[in-house]
Amino acid sequence: MSTETTASVLPPKGKPKWLRVKLPTGKKYTELRGLVDKYKLNTICTSGSCPNMGECWGEGTATFMILGNVCTRSCGFCGVKTGRPETVAWDEPEKVARSIKIMNIKHAVLTSVDRDDLKDMGSIIWAETVKAVRRMNPTTTLETLIPDFQGIERHLDRIVEVSPEVVSHNMETVRRLTREVRIQAKYDRSLAVLKYLKDQGVNRTKSGIMLGLGETEKEVIETLHDLSAANVDVVTIGQYLQPSKKHLPVQRFVTPDEFDRYRQIGLDLGFRHVESGALVRSSYKAHKHID
């Protein structure tokens, strides 16, 4: 593919063979699935039907979403409902911590909806959740996949102060497509958030992008350069899949060879880890990113 080509082909009618997912199996998966169902635990692994759920659970990793399931933003790629969120559940930190304990999770990823309706953007609950997990699960390592908190430093500082092993914030797409893909977000603001986190002493920062939305190869490489300039440590690169007909369509399916090439480009730029593949999601192999 030319670096200037947007691959202006007809929208793909079916998924290619490299996107076929095996049903999750294994003793560890079966055990955790039983616990999730029995205790009605809220993991985004199950609610988001993640293709890597079996693999991650088998390695003792799971992702939990806090601050409800209604987002104040309306990103064109995301399957989370948009609207007016419910009031904050102040007992949520303890519930999440208890879920992690019940599942005996070794490495937990925390994420959330955007809460632009709150004065603190939800950052207080974020910090309290990390503290609760630490109290109840002292050997569990943590990644916090945070919103941009509108770039407000005092909210970001709350995350820095509780010192998760990894702090992640996703760019999601290239500069040109940001307004369409992440309607209320800003490309440069997200970069500034990542740089600020690193400047404040976060040991490991992380970001992710999706491919297949109409970006060019040149734009992907430019984004990788931007993330490198922000001193980001870990990058994930995966294939965008349309959650519903109301969401942005898939422009094309990126081949495994292209994902491999982006991985090598990322490594050459100096990232500590680059996960690049069609089924890669933000929390894919997350436990390895703290090594």
C-alpha positions in Angstrom: 0.0 0.0 0.0 1.3 3.4 -0.9 1.9 5.7 2.1 -0.4 8.3 0.6 -3.3 5.9 -0.1 -6.4 5.7 2.0 -7.4 2.4 0.5 -10.5 3.8 -1.1 -12.2 0.4 -1.6 -15.8 -0.7 -1.0 -16.5 -1.4 2.6 -15.6 -5.1 3.3 -18.5 -7.5 3.2 -17.1 -10.2 5.5 -14.3 -10.6 8.0 -11.0 -12.1 6.7 -9.8 -15.4 8.0 -7.2 -13.8 10.3 -10.1 -12.2 12.3 -11.7 -15.5 13.2 -11.6 -16.1 16.9 -11.5 -19.4 18.7 -14.0 -19.8 21.5 -12.4 -19.3 24.9 -11.5 -22.5 26.7 -9.3 -23.8 29.5 -9.7 -24.5 33.2 -8.8 -21.0 34.3 -11.3 -19.4 31.9 -14.1 -21.8 32.9 -13.4 -21.1 36.6 -13.4 -17.3 36.2 -16.5 -17.4 33.9 -18.3 -19.2 36.7 -17.3 -16.6 39.3 -18.3 -13.7 37.1 -21.8 -15.3 36.5 -22.2 -16.3 40.1 -21.3 -13.0 41.7 -22.6 -10.8 38.8 -19.2 -9.2 38.4 -18.9 -6.4 35.9 -15.9 -6.9 33.6 -15.6 -5.2 30.3 -14.1 -8.4 29.0 -17.6 -10.0 29.1 -19.7 -6.9 28.4 -17.5 -5.9 25.5 -17.2 -9.5 24.1 -13.5 -9.1 23.9 -11.9 -11.6 21.5 -9.0 -12.1 23.8 -11.0 -12.9 26.9 -10.0 -16.5 27.2 -6.3 -15.8 26.7 -6.2 -12.9 29.1 -8.2 -14.6 31.8 -5.9 -17.7 31.5 -3.0 -15.4 32.3 -4.7 -13.8 35.3 -5.6 -10.5 33.6 -9.0 -8.8 33.5 -10.5 -5.4 32.7 -13.0 -3.5 34.8 -15.0 -0.4 33.9 -15.9 2.1 36.5 -18.2 5.2 36.7 -21.2 3.5 35.1 -21.9 2.4 31.6 -23.2 5.7 30.1 -20.7 8.1 28.6 -21.0 11.8 28.1 -19.2 11.6 24.8 -20.4 10.2 21.5 -17.3 8.7 19.8 -18.1 7.2 16.4 -16.3 3.9 17.1 -17.4 3.1 20.6 -20.3 0.8 21.6 -20.8 2.3 25.0 -24.1 4.1 25.3 -24.1 7.9 25.2 -26.4 10.0 27.3 -26.8 11.4 30.8 -25.0 9.2 33.3 -26.3 8.0 36.6 -25.1 9.5 39.9 -21.7 8.4 41.1 -21.8 5.1 43.1 -19.3 5.9 45.9 -19.2 2.2 47.0 -17.9 1.3 43.5 -14.2 1.2 44.5 -14.8 -1.4 47.1 -17.0 -3.5 44.7 -14.3 -3.5 42.1 -11.6 -4.4 44.6 -13.8 -7.2 45.9 -14.4 -8.5 42.3 -10.6 -8.6 41.7 -10.1 -10.5 45.0 -12.9 -13.0 44.1 -11.4 -13.6 40.7 -7.8 -13.8 42.1 -6.6 -11.4 39.4 -2.9 -10.9 39.1 -3.0 -7.8 36.9 -6.1 -5.7 36.6 -6.9 -3.0 34.0 -9.3 -0.3 35.1 -11.1 1.9 32.5 -14.1 4.1 32.5 -16.6 6.1 30.5 -16.0 9.9 30.2 -17.7 11.9 32.9 -17.6 15.4 31.6 -20.7 16.0 33.7 -18.7 15.9 37.0 -16.6 18.7 38.3 -13.7 16.3 38.9 -14.4 14.4 35.7 -14.6 11.3 37.8 -10.9 11.5 38.9 -11.8 11.1 42.6 -13.5 7.8 42.1 -10.6 6.8 39.9 -8.1 7.4 42.7 -10.3 5.8 45.3 -10.7 2.7 43.2 -6.9 2.3 42.9 -6.5 2.7 46.6 -9.3 0.1 47.4 -7.7 -2.4 45.0 -4.3 -1.9 46.7 -5.8 -2.4 50.2 -7.7 -5.6 49.3 -5.3 -7.0 46.7 -1.7 -5.9 47.7 0.0 -8.2 45.2 -2.2 -7.2 42.2 -0.6 -4.9 39.7 -2.6 -2.2 38.0 -3.1 -0.4 34.7 -5.4 2.6 34.6 -6.8 3.3 31.1 -8.0 6.8 31.7 -10.0 9.4 29.8 -8.4 12.8 29.0 -10.1 14.6 32.0 -10.2 17.5 29.5 -6.5 17.8 30.1 -7.0 19.4 33.5 -3.8 18.8 35.5 -5.3 18.6 39.0 -7.4 15.7 37.8 -4.5 13.9 36.2 -2.5 14.5 39.4 -4.9 12.3 41.3 -3.9 9.4 39.1 -0.2 10.1 39.3 -0.4 10.3 43.1 -1.8 6.7 43.5 1.0 5.3 41.3 -0.5 2.6 39.2 2.1 0.5 37.4 0.9 1.6 34.0 -1.1 4.7 33.1 -2.7 4.5 29.7 -4.7 6.9 27.5 -5.6 6.0 24.0 -5.1 8.2 20.9 -7.5 5.9 19.1 -6.8 7.3 15.6 -4.6 9.6 13.5 -4.8 13.4 13.7 -6.9 13.9 10.5 -9.6 11.5 11.7 -9.8 12.5 15.3 -12.7 15.0 14.9 -14.8 12.3 13.2 -13.8 9.3 15.3 -13.5 11.0 18.7 -15.9 13.9 18.3 -15.4 15.6 21.7 -11.7 14.8 22.0 -8.6 16.6 20.6 -5.5 14.9 19.2 -3.0 17.4 20.7 -4.8 17.3 24.1 -4.4 13.6 24.3 -0.7 13.9 23.4 -0.3 16.6 26.0 -2.0 14.3 28.6 0.5 11.5 27.9 3.5 13.8 28.0 2.3 15.4 31.3 1.9 12.0 32.9 5.4 11.0 31.9 6.8 14.4 33.0 5.2 13.9 36.4 7.1 10.7 37.0 4.7 7.9 35.8 6.9 4.9 35.3 5.2 3.5 32.3 2.8 5.3 30.0 0.8 3.6 27.2 -1.5 4.4 24.3 -3.4 2.6 21.6 -4.7 3.2 18.1 -7.2 1.4 15.8 -6.6 0.9 12.1 -9.1 0.4 9.3 -10.9 3.8 9.6 -9.4 5.4 6.5 -6.0 6.4 7.8 -2.9 6.2 5.5 0.3 4.4 6.3 2.1 7.8 6.5 -0.5 9.0 9.1 0.0 5.9 11.2 3.8 6.4 11.2 3.3 10.1 12.1 1.2 9.1 15.0 3.8 6.7 16.2 6.4 9.5 16.0 4.1 11.8 18.0 3.7 9.1 20.7 7.5 8.6 20.8 8.0 12.3 21.2 5.6 12.3 24.2 7.9 9.6 25.7 5.1 6.9 25.7 6.5 3.5 26.6 3.9 1.0 25.3 1.8 1.1 22.1 -1.1 -1.1 21.0 -2.3 -1.3 17.4 -5.4 -3.2 16.4 -8.1 -3.5 13.9 -11.3 -1.4 14.2 -14.5 -3.4 14.1 -17.8 -1.7 13.8 -20.0 -2.3 17.0 -23.3 -1.6 15.1 -24.7 -0.2 11.9 -24.9 3.2 13.7 -21.2 3.4 14.1 -18.5 4.3 11.7 -18.0 1.7 9.0 -14.9 -0.3 8.6 -13.0 1.1 5.6 -10.8 -1.9 5.2 -9.2 -4.8 7.0 -5.5 -4.4 7.7 -3.4 -7.4 6.8 -1.2 -9.3 9.3 1.9 -8.2 7.3 1.0 -4.5 7.8 0.6 -5.0 11.5 4.0 -6.7 11.7 5.5 -3.8 9.8 4.0 -1.2 12.2 5.3 -3.3 15.1 8.8 -3.1 13.8 8.5 0.6 13.1 7.4 1.1 16.7 10.3 -0.9 18.1 12.7 1.0 15.9 11.3 4.2 17.4 12.3 3.0 20.9 9.0 1.9 22.4 9.5 -0.7 25.2 6.6 -2.8 24.0 4.5 -2.8 20.8 1.5 -5.0 20.5 0.3 -4.9 16.9 -2.2 -7.3 15.3 -5.8 -7.5 14.1 -7.2 -8.8 17.4 -5.1 -6.6 19.6 -7.1 -4.4 22.1 -5.9 -1.9 24.7 -5.5 -4.5 27.5 -4.1 -7.3 25.3 -1.1 -8.9 27.1 -1.3 -6.0 29.6 0.5 -8.0 32.3 3.6 -8.0 30.1 3.7 -4.2 29.9 4.9 -3.9 33.5 8.0 -6.0 32.9 
